[in-house]
């Protein structure tokens, strides 16, 4: 372990010293290729410049020695994760060269630090050292969130300690600088905000370890013994956090004092967020941690928010529209009618959608704008997926959320998986419109796909339905989500990965699969997803918070985190949309050409990736147009809805007396 940490710090310091500008990018790319060759087991070309030999031998030689000593002992699942996370640490040298002198936006900073800063790499080492290897359970939400919350806390703590050194070195990617620049606040206030975010991520870590881990391991298909391994991992990560805190407080790397210092436990503040207690010139109050936990559970549902005035939304891509729009509208109405989506939900005494409401939502308009070049057949499939996903997004809160029946919602999610057989074989008898619609859509969509694409698309649908259960769980606990957890789960609740999967099938078939896991493409996708998700939250604020008693809206999450009013929160959310859109444009303009060169993509693959980026532009402009045109979010249409608190109480009372816990059984449905 000590040798791995020594190598990682040497690699980081060496890269920062050598690759300080964009002009150093060719050298950085060659160095990254040399180190990746060690991990991949292929011989690397010798350095072109004689002066590089010593650094290359030191960095690459150290990695080769460690890799030879470690890789054979890693279980298969952990070896795959460790290799991917190690490659992220190696490739961070390229980000250093690309980003030098530019302040990233908050989401970009978080994702870059998580991918290349070493936090996940350290989680892998902790798992290895503790002998807590996980198999399939590592792919589930609980372990993923545990690892990512750990990594974020590691990086935020480090940024608080290293702020003065980073600023003196001319760096602009320290969290204190990132959040201070984004919110326009002075250094001290920005440091306190970073400390608050560190606390929030540690609270998320604790909540996941205590409340989600055991059940999450089982839900992810964990084998017997993996629950104990997951608990051992959680303990190992807690030990790492404590040890990392002590080391930051004592090492001359950040204190500037070469003499030994007493450990943090010898005196002074301890606990969540206290890593920054010894940062020179930053004075932080560490008491908000407990208040923050209470604030997350203290939101009063159905507040009278009033209409939220919309900010400027600077999506500048031209709107395009399919010539098959009218035909898709006609088809979608017939499809939802045949699936039973316009009927009363058995046992609930209410309908999710009336025909008038569905017609006003005009989901075919959204599909026609985001798939302007599709054939009528493909546009019908895309429209039906939008109908099914939007219906599910409304169905789960109505059927399960009204009575806080998380267990029934989770059972529904598990049953839905059975209606997407990879071999297109037999499925259970559908019991409700959700199951009936998914069965029909899956067979239409999956049949033409190769197995790998079929598996990826199935995963995206499963993650979307699982995210609806996550919303139910937060609603039952009256828990406003942590801002990072919310943003990442919002991409799933919105169905972003599912619709991106449809776009990949449409326009990116000639792109090698390994391209999609690069930082450039992943950031291109997530920045577009965040633009669409934030856009939806701005439009739907009154509908969700005042009329539906929702907790899952970015404006509300920022209100809660910052302890501010809705207008200030709206402005911060609108700024986040703007900077994510700016990031998408920069990656489209500069990142893709660099990626083409880095990966040696031929013209066919380059054209396909360009088409994929253009489809994302259509996706953003089409979603904005749809929000502006339909009745789902307009102030005048919301005013005609029944009083929300009374309607919700009546519905919950009817649901409690008329519907059993869990999805309807086959006999009851017949």
N, C-alpha and C positions, 0 to 999 in steps of 0.2 A: 504493500500500500504506500509506504513512504517513497519508494522509487517511482511509482506512478505519479504521485503528487509532485515530486521533484521534476520529473520530465514535463508534466503539464505546465508548471510555472515557467520552466525554462523555455518551452515552446512559445508560450504567450509573450514572454518578455523579448525573446529573440525576434518574433514576428513583428512586434510593435516597434522594435528598434530598426528593423530592416525595411519594412514595407509601410512607409508613412504617407505616401501620396498615390494618386491614381497612376502616376508614371511608373510606379514600382510594380504594377499589376502583372506584367509578363514574368518578372522574376518570382513574384508570389505564386503565380500559377504553376511555374516549374517546380517550386519548392513543395507545394501541395501535392503535385503529381508524384514527386519522389517519396513523400511519406505515405501516400495512398498505395504506392507500389509495395511498401513494406507490409501493409495490412492485407493487401490482395495476394501477396505471395509472388509478385512478379518483379523482375529485376528492373531497377530504375536507371535511367541514363545518367552518366556522370555530369556534374555541374559544368555549365558552359564557361563560367568565369572562374579562373583559378582561385580567386579570393573567397569563393563560396565553399570551397572544399571542407574547411574546418567546421563551419557552422552546419553544413549538410551532414557531415560525418557524426557530429555531436548529437544533433536532433534525430536524424534517421537511425544512427547507431543505437542510441538509447531506446528508441521506439522498437527497433528490431529485437533488442535483448529482452525488453519487457513483453513484447508480443509472443516471443518464443516461450517465455516462462509462464505466461498466463493463459493464452488461448486454448491449449490442450485441456486445461482443467475446467473450462467453462461449460455448463450444461447448454444444450442446443439453443433453447429459447433465450437465455441470458446472453449467449455468444452473439446471437443476431442483434439484440438490442445494444450490447456493448460495442459491437462493430459499427453500427449506425451512429451511435452517439460519439464514438471516438472519431469517426470521419467528420462529424460536425465540428469537433474541436480542431481538427487539422485544417478544415476548410475555412475556419474563421479568419485565417490570414488574408484570404481574398476579400472578405468583408472589411477588414481593416484598411486595405488599399482602396476599396471602393468608397468608403464612407469617411475617410479622413477629412476633417474640417467641416463636416455637415452634422447637424443635430437631428437624429432620427425622431420620428413621432412616437408617442408612448406605446402603441401596440407594436410597431416595428421594433422598438427597443426591447420590449419584453420577449418577442419571438426570437430575435437575434441572440439575445443573451441566453435564452433557454437552449437554442440549437447549438451555439458555438462557445458559450461561456463556461461550459464544463459542469453545470449543475446536474444534468441527467447522467453524464459520465461518472460523476461522484456517486449518484444514487446506484449506478450499476456496481461500482466498486464496493459500496456498503452492502449490497445484496450478496456479492461474492464473498466478502469477508465474513458475513454472518451465516453463510451457508443456507441462505433463504431463497433458493432458486424457485422461480414461479414459471409455470407453463402457460396454459391457455388463459389463466386468470389475469396475466399481465396485460391482456388486450382489453379487459373490461374497464368501465369508467372508474371504479373505485381505485384500482391500483394506478391507473393513468393519472388521476387527479392527485393522488397521494404523492407520486413522483414529481409531478409538475409543480404542485404547491411547494414542495421541498426545494426544487430547483429555483423557483422564483424568489423564495425567501433567502436562499444562499446568495443570489446575485444582488438583491436589494440591500442586504446587509453589507456585502462587499463594497457596493457603491457608496454607502454612507461612510464607511471607513476610508475609502480611497478617494473621496471627493477632492480634497486639497491637492493630492498628488496628481490626479487626473487633470485638474484645472491648470496646474503649473506646467504640465506636459503639453498643454494645448489641445487636449482631448475635449470632445463635445458630446460624448455618448454616455456620460455618467447619468444615472437616474435623477440625481438632484438637478442637473442641468436640463435634462429632457422635460421633466415635469414643471420646473420653473419657467422654462421657455414657452411651453405649451399653454400654461395658465397665466403667464405674465406676472408671476409673483416673485418676491425676493428670495435669496438663497435660503435663509432660515426657514421661511414658510414652506419652501419647496422640500427642504430636508424633513420637516415635520410631516408633510404629506407622504413622502416616501416611507417614513417610519410607520405611518398609518396603514399604508398599503402592505408593508411587511407584516404588520400585525394581522391584517385581514387575511393574508395568505397563510399565516400560521394558524389562525382560527379555522380556516378552511381545511388545513392539514389535520387538525385535531378532530373536527367534525366528521371528516371522512374516515379517519382511523377508528373512531369510536362508533359512529352511526352507520357507516356504509360498507366497511371493509368485508366483514364476514359474509354478509348477504350478497355483496357484489362479487365476491370470489365464486360463490355458488352459482350466481346468475350467469357468469362468464364461462361456465363449464369447467371450473376448477376441479381437479382430481382430489381424492381423499388425501389429506395432509397439506394441501395448498393453503387452507385457511390458517394453519399454524405457521406456514412459511410467510404468508402475508403479514401476520402479526409480528413475526421476527423481523421482517423488513421494516415495518413501522417503527419498531424499537431501535433498529440500527440507524434509521434516518433521524430519530430523535437524538440519539447519541452523537450523530454527526453534527447536528445543529448546535448542540451544547459544546462539542469540541471545537467547531468552527468559531463559535463566539469567543471561547477562551483564547484561541490562537490569534484572532483579529485584535483582541484587547492587549495581547502581550508582545506580538512580534514587532520588531523594528521596521518591518516593511511598511507599516502604516503609522506607527507612533513616531518614527524618526528617532527613537531613543534606543541605542544598541544595548543598553543594560537590561537585564531581565526584569520583568514586571510581575507583580503578584497576580494570580488568576482572578477572573472577574468575581468568582464566588467569595473572594476574600473581603469584599466590601463594595458598596455602591449598588445601583439598581440591577436587578436581574429579571429574567422572565421575557415575555414576548416583547420584541422590539428593542431590547436594551443593548443590542449590539452597537448602536451608535452613541452610547453614553460617553465613550472616550474619544470621539472624533473631535479634534481641535476646532474651536470656533463654532461648533454647532451645539446649541443648547436645546435639548429635547425634553418634553414632558412625556413620561411613559405611562401615565395613568389612563389615557383614553382607551386602552385595550379592553378593559371590562365594559366600559360604556359603549364601545363599538359593538360588542357581542349583544348587549341589551338592545341597541338601536336596530340591529338586523331583525329582531323579533318584535319590535314595537310599532310596526306600521298599522295604522287604522285603515281597514278596507272600506271601499266606497266613499272616499272623501269627495267633497264637491270641488272639483278642480276647475271647472269651467273650460272653455275652449282654449287650447294652447296655440297661440299665433305661430304660424310656420315661419322658420327662418328661410333665407335664400338657400336653395339646394343647387349647387353649381355643376350639375351633370350636363356636359356640353356635347355629348355625342348625338349625332342626328337620329331621329326616330325613323324606323323603317317598319313597314306593315305587310303582313302576308296577304296576298290576294284571296286566300281561302278563308278569311275571317268569318263571313256570314255562314258558310257551310260548317265551320267548326262550332259556331254558336248553336246552330240547329242540332248538330250531333251531340254536343255536350249536354244539352237539356234532355234529350232522349236518353243519354247514357245514365245520368244521375237519377232520372226517373226509374229506369229499369233496375238500378241497383238498390232502390228503396231509400235513397237519400232525402227524398221529399216527404217521406211518410213519418208518422209519429213513432218515436223510439219506444219499443215495447217496455212497459213498466215504468216509464218516466213521465208520461202524460204530457209530452211536449215534442215539437219537431225541432230538429237542428236547423233545417232550412225549409222555408216555404218556397213555392215556385217563384213568387214575386221577389223574394229576397235573393234567390239564386240568380235570377235574370239580372237583377241590379248589380250583382257582384261581377258579372261579365268576365269570367275567368278566361274565356276564349280570347278576349282582347289582349290580355297579358301574354298568353301563349303566342298569339299572332305577332306581337311586337318583339318577343325575345327569340322567336324562331321564324324570322321573316322569309327565309329561303327554303323552308321545309315543304315537302310534298303534302298534299291534303292528308294522306294516310298518317304520316309522321306528325303532322300538326294535331290531328285528332288524338293520337297517343299522348303527346305533350300536354294537350288541354285536359285530358282525362286524369293525368297524374296531378296536375295542379288542382283539379276538382277534388280528387281523393285526398291529397295532402291538406288542403284548406278545410275540407269537411272534417278530417281527423283532428285538426287543430281546434275546431269548434266543438267537436263531439266529446273529446276527453274532458274538458272543463264542465260541460253540461251534464254528462252521464256519470262521471266519477268525481269530478271536483266539487260539485254541489253538496255531496254527502261526505267529502273528504275520504273517499274509499281508495286509498293508494294501492291496496292489495289487489282489488278488482282491476284497476288500471294496469298493474304489472302483469296480471294474468292475461289480460287482453293483448298486451304487447307480446307476450310469449306465444300466444295462439297465432298471432299474425305471422310470426316467423314460419309457421307450418304451411302457409299459403304461398310460399316462395321456394318450392323445391328446386334445387339446382338441376336435377335430372328431369324436371317438368313432369314428375310422376304424380301419384295419387295425393290428394289433400283431404282434410276433414270436411264435413258438411259445413258450409258457412252459416253462421248464426246471426249475423247482423250486416248492415250495409258496409261497414269497414272491411269485414272479411270477404264479403261477396265482391266488392269492388277490387280488392287487392288480388284475389284469385284471377279475375278476368284480365286485369291489367298486366299481371306478371306473365301470364302465358303469351299475351300479345307482344310484350316488350322483350322478354328473355329469350324466346325461341331463336331469333336470328343472331344472338350474341355468342361469341366464343366463351369458353368456360371461365377464363380469367376475368373478362369484362362482366360476365354474369355474376360472379362472386363479388366483385367490387360494387356493382350496382345493388345487389342484395344487402351488402353491408351498409351502404348509405341509407337505404330505406329502414333497416333495423335500427340504425343510430337515431334516425328521426323519431321513430315511435318510442324508443327508449327515452329520448329527451322529453317527450310529453309526460312520461312517468316522473321524471326528475321535476318537472313543473308541478305535478300533483303533490309530490313530497314536500316541496317548498311551501306550497299553498296550505297543506295540512299543518305544517309547523309555523305558519305565518312568518316565513323567513325570507327577507329580501336578500337576493344572492350577492355574494362577493363579486365585485366588478369584473375581475378576470374570468372567474368561472362563468359568469353570465355571458360575457362576450363570446367565449368559446362554445358554450352550449347554445347560444342564440343562433349560431350558424347551423346547428343541427335542427333546432325547433322550427326554423324558417324553411328547412328543406334545402339549404344551399348546396350541400354536397350531392344531394339527389339530382337537383336541376343542373349542377355542374357536370354530373355524370352523363346526363342526357346530352349536354353540349359537347362533351368529349366524344361521344358516339357519333355525333353529327359532323364534327369538323376536325377532329384531331387523330384520326385513325392511323396516320402515317408517322406519328411521333413515337420514338422509342419509349418504352415504359419507364426507363430510368430517368428520363427527362422530367417526369412529373413529380419526382421526389426532390428535385433541386430547390434550393432556396428561392431562386428567381421565380419559378413557376408557382411554387407554393405561396409565396408572398403575393404574386399576381392574383391568384385565386382568392386568398383570404382578404386582401384589400378590397376586391370587388364584392365579396360576400358581406364584408362589414359595411360598405356603402349601402347596399340594399337593405340589410337588417336595421341599420340606424335610421335610414329613410322611413322604413315601415314603423319604427317606434315613434318617430316624430309625428307622423300622420295619425297614429292610433292611440296617442296618449290619453285623450279624454275617454274614448271608447273603452279602453282597457282598464284604466285606473278608476274612473268615476262610474262607468256603466257596468263593468264586469267584475270589479273587485280584484283585478290582476295585480301581481307583484313583479311580473316579468316584462319590464320596459326599461330601456336604457336611461331614459330621463329620470324615472323614479330611482333606479339604482344609483345614479350619480347624485341625485338629491340626498339619498340616504347616506352615501359614503362621505360626501362633503359636508353634510348637515346644512344644506342651503335651500333656497327657494326654487320653484320649478322653472322660472325664467332664466336664472343663472345657470341651472343645470341644463336647460335647453340649449343655451349658447355654447356651453362646453361640449355637449353632444354634437351640435352642428359643426363646431370646429374640428371635432374628431372625424366626422364625415369628410370634411374638406381635406384634411391632411392625408387621410387614407386614399382619397381620390387622387390627390397630388402624387402619392406614392405609386399608385397604379400607372399613372401617366409616365412617371419617370422610369419605371421598370419596362413599360412598353417601348419607350423611346431609347433607353440606354441599356437596360438589363438584358433584353432579348438579344441584341447584337453581340453583347459580351458572352452570353450563353451559347450562341451559335458557334462562336470561335472556340470557347472552352471545350465544348463537347464535339467539335468537328462535324456538325450536322450538315447533311446534304441539302440541296435546294428544295427537294420534296418535303423533307421534315421541317425546314424553315418555313415554307409556305403554309404547311398544316398548323404549325404553332402560331403563326400570324393569324390564320383563320380562327383559331381557338381564342386568341386575345380579342379579335373583332366580335366574336360571339358574346364574350363577356361585356363588351361595350353595348351591344344590343340588349343584353340582359339588364344592365343598369338603366339605360334610357327607357326600355320598355316597362320596367317595374315602376319608374317614376311616372310615366304617362298613365299607367293603369291606376295608380293611387290618386292622381288628379281627376280622373274621369268617373270613377265608380262611386256608388252610394255608400260603400261600407264604412267610410270614415268621415263623411261630411257632417258639419255642425248641424245643419238643418235636418238631416236624416236621423241623427242621434237624438234630437229633441222629441221625435215622435215615438221613441222607445218607451216602454213602461218604466216606472220608478225602479231603479236597479236594486236597492236594498230589499224592498218588499217583494219584488219578483223573485229574487234569489232565495229569500226565506221561504216563500210559497213552494218554489220548485224543490228545495231541499226537503221540505216537509213531505211533499208528495213522493219524492224519491225514497225517503226513509221508510215509508209505509207500503210502497208498491213494488219495489224491486229488490231482489235478494242480493247479498254480497257476492260479487263476481259476475262475469258475463252470463247471459241467459243460457240455461241448459237446453239441449236439443228438444226435449219434450215440451218445455214451455214455449219455445219458438213455434213448434208445430201447432 
